[in-house]
Amino acid sequence: MKKLLSLLSFLYIISSFAQERLPFQELDVFQLEWVADPQISPDGKRVVYRRMGMSIMKDRKVGNLWVINSDGTDHRKLTSYDGNESSARWSPDGKRIAYTRSTDQGSEIHIYWTESMQTARITQLEKSPGSITWSSDGKQIAFTMTVAQKPPVLVQPPKKPKDAQWAKPPRVTDRMRHERDGSGYIEPGFTHILVVPSEGGSPRQVTSGNFHHRNPNWTPDGKNILFSGNRNEDWEYDFRNSEIYTVAVNSGVTDALTERKGPDHSPTVSPDGNHVAYLGFEDKVQTYQLTRLQVMDPGGSNKKVLLKDLDRSISNPIWDAQSKGIYFQYDEKGRTKIGYISLSGNFKTVADNLGGATIGRPYGGGSYSVSKNGIVAYNYTRPKHPGDLAIVNKDFHKITNLNAELLNFRELGQVEEIWYKSSFDQRDVQGWIVKPPKFDASKKYPIVVENHGGPISNYGERFSPEIQLYAAAGYVVFYPNPRGSTGYGEEFGNLLYHNYPGNDYDDVMSGMDAVIAKGYIDEKNLFVTGGSAGGIMSAWMIGKSDRFQAAAVVKPVMNWYSKTLVADNWYGYYHTRYPGLPWTNMEDYMRFSPISLVGNIACPTLVMVGMEDLRTPTSEAKQLYHALKYRKIETALVEIPGSYHNIAKRPSQLITKVAHVIAWFKKYEEK
């Protein structure tokens, strides 16, 4: 009997130990999966989506197409191809799926037949295709592709002797935008719209001219394609402007449907062909402006703004099958929603918590699609999981649980919303608190303030492995949406106009104090971090306050003068960020540069940047690091090899980014 009791006790102990959930672990990053680009079939019975994950051997995000019935049954991989597949689009009759398959040689368009389950490549392209869209009769597919041009040549080099090994010739450019963060040098060429028979054949270029053409959308009769672009002669310098155009598929004749100053884009024609919905705004030249939903007649007349009273930016418009209204998505106080507006003006919210496809920090994003009978498919996220597939057919149904085998056995930090008043103007500001696993309110915890990038962006109620790793390391994490954040209206988002960094500093500090007031924060151990605009704010905060024990400033802008003339998007800042140009307004460009406060910084500061970063170039981070070294402030420079601005694009880079920040904070944490 004693042996039996001992055995039962042993089994109970083992069982209890096995059921104890661990905090989120570094290597768990490689196990995460999420839904991207869900596309529901025209009849609403099936959804094809890109199932994303992390390859631990290749250290890359990878995505394959999966298909599932709308009731959650018959969940399977679409094809047997073991590689990257994306951009799945149903044919109008639902019998075929067009998609792209990527190899080391580039991407090609493939067709999958749903009845035979066979697949075939239908293109052989020089460059990778994008923006796949079917004609209404299913006979043609339109797509975008870069058509190469020869670079400028200033001199003809002398003929070299046979077998001579000379240096590579110089690279010459005369373009305003000649590099792009994430990919580097932009090969000369222009984005054009092409069409190809859906049964295969030779692609044919529809658009012409030395302009970029984007967002193709067929008219129901298949005779024209609408698109957005800027075909003005001075388009390079008129970069804030774009129009809606229509091009005749057979003749290539192109006409403009809009003409205002400002970005007009994302055209979509109603199924009956009587209306065109599109997005844009009249450019007032300010930091943040609402993107409005508009409709017009197919010829460009009778333009009308819908949702005048909705103080939010609109994206991704999709017509209902009856041409009576338009679905769209928008950000609302840290959550992304799907709305619907009828042409008569009736508005309703269709779905909530769209997103979970941005793996890293809790940013927005996500996508959705709508069947002919009004069933909505979208990626759905909560703080406890990345994007899963959800269906709204009158009622809400989450039909996948891709991370159950991982996250059901992890003790995640609990996410709590907080609203507080800014000390600057008593404005209401929203933020979130993430508590360590097994949180005990009677104890004192160090706090990490995590500032979001943008700054015209937002954090929210979304899963974030980076935030969870901070919480698992024993930190309370506070991430706010200070003024300048989106999802709170145009006035709130534009408060940084000619004043950045500005009173967003007061918003963040007030939020930290509101968390401290809850009684469980160790005020001797206040830490701050953030990347990009979050790096700017972090550097600004330690330059204006001596309250922080240590800081980690990630991919910052330290000097607006140098940033504005060096970054890949250098030309997009003047006037909207600060008045004038760097050489006409040196005072403001320096006054708002964190480098102007570097003489005040007293806390140990880690500086981190991607070695290929073109958005906030490495020279920006080095200005901070060198200044701190000069002043003998404890510092270290962490450079991530092969990384552009998205410093955590690869899974191992995400892990090492967070690990270095935690190690730095632990080093200076007062016990």
N, C-alpha and C positions, 0 to 999 in steps of 0.2 A: 504493500500500500504506500509506504514511504517513497519507494522508487517511482510509483505512478504519479504521486503528487509532485515529486521533484521534476519529473518529465513534463508534467502539465505546466509547472511554474516556468520551466525553461522555454517551453514553446510559447507561453504568454509573453515572456520577455522578448523573445526573437520576433514575435508578431508585432509587438508594440514598437520595437525598434524599426522594423521594416515599414511600418505605416507612418513613421515620423517624417514629415515633409521637410526637405532641405530648402534653404533660400535659393534664389535664382543664381546659377553658377556661370562662370565665364564661358565654358565650353557648351553650355546650353544654347548659346547664340547659334551654333552650327546646326542645332536640331529644330530651330524655328521654321514654320511654314506659314504661308499666308496666301489669300486669294487676291488676284489682280485681274483687272479688265474682264469682269463677268459679262457675258453676252447671252441673252435669253433668246430662244428660237422664236420665230414669228408666231407660232401657235401657243407659246408659253409653256410647253411641256418639258423642255430641256434647257440646260444652261451649259455653255462651254466657257471655261475660264482658264487663266494662266496660273498654274499651281507653282508658287515660288518657294524656294528653299535655299539653303547654304551648302555648298560642297566643301567638306572638310579637307578633301584631298587637293582640290583645285583652288580653294580659298576664294570662291566666287559665288555671287548670287546666280542661281540657275532657275529656269522656268520652262515647264512643259504644259501642254494643253490637256486638260481633263474635262470630262463631260459627266453630267449628273441630271437625273430627272428632277423636276421642280418639287416633287414630294420627298426628295432626299434619297431615293432608291437608285440602283444601278450606277453607282459611282465608280468610274473607271478612267484609265488613261485613253486619250483619243486615238493616238497612233503608237506604233512600236518604236518610233524614233527616240533615241536617247541623247538629246541635245536641246539647245534652246529653240523653242517655238513661241510665237507671240502673234498679236494682232488678229485674233480669230474674228471673222465676220460671217454671219449666216447669209445665204442667198435669200432673195425675197420669198421663194417658195419653201424654204427650210430644208431642201434636199441636199444642199452642199454647204461646205464651210471653206471659205478662203482664209489662208493664214500665211505667215512667213516662217521660214525655217532658216536658222543661221548656222553657218559653218565658218571655218577660219578664212574662207574665200569671200565671205559676205552673206547676204540674205537673198532668198528668192521666194516668189509667191507660189504656194501650193494649193491644191484643191482636194478636199476630203469629201467623198460621197457617203452620205449617212446610211443608205440602204446596203450598199456593197461593202462599206468600211474600207474602201480602197482610197489611196492617195496618189497624187501625181504632181510633179513640178510643171508649171506652165510658163515660166519665164527663164531667161538667161540674160541677166542684167549686168551692166558695167558697175553700177552702184547699188546700194541697198534701197529697197522701196519703203515707203511710209504712207500712212493715211489711206489704207485700203478702203474702197467703197464700191458697192455693187450698183449697176444700173437697175432701174425698176423692173425691166424684163429679164434680168439675170444673164444677159448675153455678153456684157462687158464689165470689166473692173477698171476703175480709175485709181491711180496712185501717184504719189509724188516721188521724185528722185532728183538728185543733184546731177546736172549735166555739166561736165567738165569744160573748162576753158584754159587756153594756154596762158601761162604767167607772162608778165611784161619782161622784155629783154632790153637791157640798156647797152650792152656791148656784146660783140661776138668774139669769143676767146680764140686765140691762135690754135691751129691744129696741133695736137700733141703727137709725139712720135709713137709708133706702134709699140704696144705693151708698156708704155709709160704709166706710172702710177701717180697721177696728179691728185690734188685735193678736190673735193666735191665743189662744183660751181656755187656761187652765192645764191641765196634765195632772195628774190626781189618781189616786193609787193607795193601796190599803190592804192590799196583798199583801206577804207576807214575801219572796218572790222575784219581782221585777218587772223585772229586766234580765238579759240573758245575754250573756256575752262571745262575740263572733263575729257577733251579730245585733242587739245593743242592747236597746232597750225591748221588753218582752214584752207584746203586746196581750192584754187580758183574754180569758180563755177556758179551756177544759179539753179535754184530749186524750180523744177517745172512739173506740170501735170501731164501724165501719160495715160493712155488707155490700152488694154490688152483684151482680146477675146477670152471669155471665161473657160473656153475649151482649149485654150492654148493658141499661140501664134506670135506674130511679131508685134511688140509694143510700138505705139505710135505717139509721138509728142504732140500735145494739143496746144499748149501755150508757147509763146515765143517772146523774144526780146531779152535784154540783159536785166531782168528783174527776178525777184523771188515770188513764187506762187504757192499758196498754202490752203489748207482746209477745204479740199474739193468736196462738192456735194451735187449730185445729179438732179436735174429736173425730172419729173415723173415721165415725160415723153421721151427722155433719153437724148434730146437734141442739144442740150446745153449743160454745162457744168458751172456752178457758182464757186467762187474761191475768194480768198482775201490776199491782199498784197499791196504794194506801193509801186505803181508804174509811172510815178512822176519823174521828170528828168533829174531832179535834185534829190532822189530817193535816199541816198546815203546820208545826207545831212537832215533830211526830213524823217528821221528814224522813229519819231513818236507817232507818226501818221500811218494809217493804212485804210484801204477802201474795200468795199465788196464789188466784185466784178462778175460778169458772166461771159463765158467763152463758148462759141458754137463748136460742137465736137467735130463736125466735118470740115468747116471752113477755117476755124481758128480765129474768126472775127471776135474781138473783145470789146466790151462796153462796161463803163463804170456805173454802178447803181447808187453809190453814195459819193459824197464830195466834201463832207465837213472836215474840219481840222481836228484830228484825233484818231484813235485806233478803232476801226470797225473790222470785225472778224467773226469767225465761226458761223458762216451762213448755213442755214438748213431750210430746205423747201418743204412746205406742207404736202402731205400725200395727194391732195387734190390739185396741187399746183397753183393755188390762188394766193398764197402768202409766202413770204420769206421771213424767217426769224433770224436775228443776228445779235451780236454783242458789241458794245463799245460805249464811247462817251465823247462829248464835246470837250476838247482839251483846254483846261484852264491853267495849265502849267503849274502844278503843285505836286507835293510829295505823294499824296494818295487821292484817288478819285474813284467813285463807284463805277463799276462796270454794269451798264444797264442792259436790260432785255428789250429789244425793239422788234417791230414787225413792219413790213412794207409790201407793196404789190410786187409781182415779179419784174416789172419794168423799172422799179425804184421809186414809184410815187406813193403817196399816202403813208408816209412814215409816222409811226406811233410808238411812244414809250409805254411799255407795260410795267406794272408794279412800281408806280411812282412813289408810293408810300412805304415801300420796303427799303429801309436804309441799310442795304447789304449789297455787296457785289455778287453778280450772277455768273455762273459758268455752266457749260455742258448742256445747251438747250436741245430737247428732243420732242418732236411733235407727237401727239397722240394719233392713232390710226384714223380718226374721224376728222382730223384737221380743225378741231374745235378748241384746242388748247395746247400748252407747251409745258413739259416737265423741265426742271432745272435743278442745280444744286447751289448751295450757299452756306457760308460759315455763320454760325450764331453762337457767340459766347462760348468758344472752346469746343463746339460740336459742329459737325457738318451734316446738313439736312438736304433732303430732296423735297422740292415743292412742285406745285402745279398751278398754273394760271390759265383760265379760260380766256378766249378772245373778248368775252363780255366783261372780264375783270374779276371773276370769282377766284379767290386764292385759297389754297389749302396746303398743309404740310402732309406729305405722303410717307416719309420715312426719316429716321433719325440715326445718328451715330455712324454715318458713312465714313469709311477710311480704313486705317490699319495696314496700308500698303507702303508706308514710309517707315522702314525698320531702322531704328536708331533712337531718335528723340521724338517726343509726342506731337509731331506736326500733323497738319491736316492732309487732305488729298483724298484719294479713292475715286471710284467711278461706278456707273450704274448703266442699265439698259432697260428697255420697256418692250413688251410683246405687243402684238396687234390687239389683243384683248385686255390690255392694261395691267398686266402682271409685271411687277418691278423686281429685278435682280440687282443686288449690290453687295459690295464688301462691307461687312459690319464689324465694328471694333468696340471694345470696352477696355478699360485699364487692365483687365485680367487676361486679355488675349489679343493677338494681331487680327487682321482681317479674315473673317470667316464669310461664307456665302449665306446671304439671307434673301428671302422671298417675301414680297408684300402682295398678297392677293386678298384684299379686304383686311385680312389679319396678317400679323408678322410671324414668320417662321425662319429660324436659323437652321439650315439644313446640312452644315458641315461643322466639324469640331476637330480641325486639323492638328491641334496641339494638345489634345486630351492626354495622350500618353506621356507628355512631358509636364505640362503645367498643372495637371491634376495632382502631381506629386511634388510640387514646389510651393513653398510658403512665400507668396509675393507680398511686397509692401503695399499696405492699403492706401488708396488714393482718396483724398478728402478735399472737397471744394472749399475755398475761402473767399469771401468778399470783404473789402476793407476800404477805408478812406485814404486818399493821398494827402500827405501833409502840405502839399503845395496849394491845392485849391479845393480840397474836400471832395474831389471827384471819386465816384465808385470805381474800384479796380478789382478785377477777378484774378485769382491765382489758385494753385493746388498744392497741397501738402502730401507728401508720400512718407509714410512712417516705416521704420525698419520692421522686418518680421519679428513676431513675438514682442511687439511694442509694449512697454510698461510706462504708463503715464506718471508714475511716481518717481521715475528716473530722469536724469538729465542727459540729453543727446546733443552731439555736435550737429550743426546744420550746414548744408550745402545749398547756396542760392544758385540756381541754374537759369541763366538768361538766354532767351531764344534769339535766333538770328532774324534776318530780314532787313531792317526792323519791321517792315510792312509784312507781317506774317502772324501766326499765332500758335501757341501750344494749347493743349486741351485734354479732354478725358479720353485718352488713347493709350494703347499699350506702348511701353518704351523699355527696351532691354537696357539701355544706358542708365535710365533713372532707376530701374530695379537693381542694377549692380551697385549703384551708390547706396541704395537702401540696404541691400544685403551686407554691405561693408559696415553697417551700423550708423549711417547718417540719416537724419531727417532731411528730406529734400523739399525745397520750396521753389516752384517755378511759376512766375507771374506772367500776365499779359498787360504790361504797362501801356500808356498812351502810345499811339503808333501801331498798335496791334489791330489786326483785322477781325471782323465779326462783331464790331460794336458801333458801326456807323461811320460815315465819311468824316464828320467833324472830329471824332476821337482819333481816327487813323491819320488825319492830317495835322494833328497837333505838333508834329515834329517838323513841319514845313519851316525851313530856314532856322531851325532850333533843335539841332540834333548833334550830339547828345544834349538833352535839355532836361525838362522836368520829368522825363521817364525815369531819371535817377531817383527823384523823390518818390515816385510810385513804387519802385523796387525796394528802396530802403524802408518805406512805410509798411510794405508787405512783410518784410523780414521782421520788423518790430511787432506786427500783429501776430506773427507766429510765435515770437519770443514771449509775448504776453500770455500765451496759453500755459506757460509754466513748465514745459518739459525740455527747454533748450538750454544748453550750457553756454552762457554768454562769453565764456573764455575761448570758445571754439567755434567761431563764425568763419565760414569759408565761402568763396565765390568762384564761379566758373561760367563758361559760355563760349560758344563759337561763332565766328563771323560777326554779325551785329551784336551777338551775345559776348563775343570777345572784346568788342569796342566798349560795351557797357561795363564789363568786368574791369577793364583797365581804367575806365572813367571812375568807377566806384572806389578802387583802391587809391586813386589819385585825389579823391575828394574826402575820403574817410579813413581813419586809422583804426577802425573797429575790427578789421579782419585779421585772423591769425595767419592765413596764407591764401594765395589765389592761384588759379590756373587760367591763363589767358590764351585762348585757342583761336588761331587764324584771324587775328584782329586787323582792323585798320588803325594805324597809329598816327598817320599823317595824311590828311585829306588832299594836300597839295600833290604828294607823290602818288597816292592811290588813284586820283582822278586822271592822272596822265600815264599810268602804267598798266592798270588792270585791263582785262579782256573787254570789259564793258565800260571803258574809260569815258566814252563820250556821253553816257547816259545820266551823268550826275549834275552837270552844271545847270544852274537856274532852279532845278527842282529840289536839290539838296541845299545849296547855298546860292545867294544872288551872285551873278556874274561868273567870271572865269578865275582860275587860281591866280593868274598874274594881274587881274583887275581888282581882286578882293582878297588880297593876302591875309588881311586881318581876320576875317571870318573863317577862312580856310584853316588858319592856325588856331584860332580861338576855340573851335570845336574839335580840334585834334587831340586825342588823349596824350600825345607826346608832350603837349604843353603842360601837363600835370605830372610828368614823370619825376620831377624833382620833389614831389610830395610823397611818393610811394615809399612805405617803410616795411611792408610785410613781404616775406619770402614769396617769390612769384615764379611759377613755372610758365614757360612760353612754348607753345606748340604750333606747328604748321606743316602742311604737306609740301614736299620739296618741288612739286610740279604745280603748285597753286597759282592760278592766273587771275582769280577773282580778288583775293586779298594776298597779293604776291608775298613771297618769302621775305622780301626786303622790309615789309611792314613789321613782321614779327621780329626781325633782327634789329630794327630800330629800338624796340622795347628792350630786348635782351642786352644789346650793347650799352644802352643808357643805364640799365640797372647794374651791369658789370662795372661800368665806369664809376658809379656811385657806391660800389661795394655792397649792394643789396643782394641777399642770397637769391640766386636764380639759377635756372638751367634751361637750355634750349633743346627741345625734342623735335627733330625733323623726321617726318614719315616718308620713307623712300617711295617713289612711284605714285604718290598721292596728289591728286588735284584738290580743289576746294572741299569736295566731299571727302573729308579726311577719314571717315569711317565707312567708305564704300565697300571695301572688302571685309569679311567677317573678322579676320585676324587684326585688321586695323581698328575696328570698333573695340575689340577686346583690349588692344594695347593702349588705345587712347584713354579709356576709362581706367585701366590699371595704373597708368602713369599718374593720372590725376589723383587717384586714391592714395597711391604710394607717397605722393608729395604732401597731401593733407595729413596722412598718418605720421609722416616725419616731423611735422610741426604741431601736431595735436597735443595740447597741454593735458596731461593726465591728472 
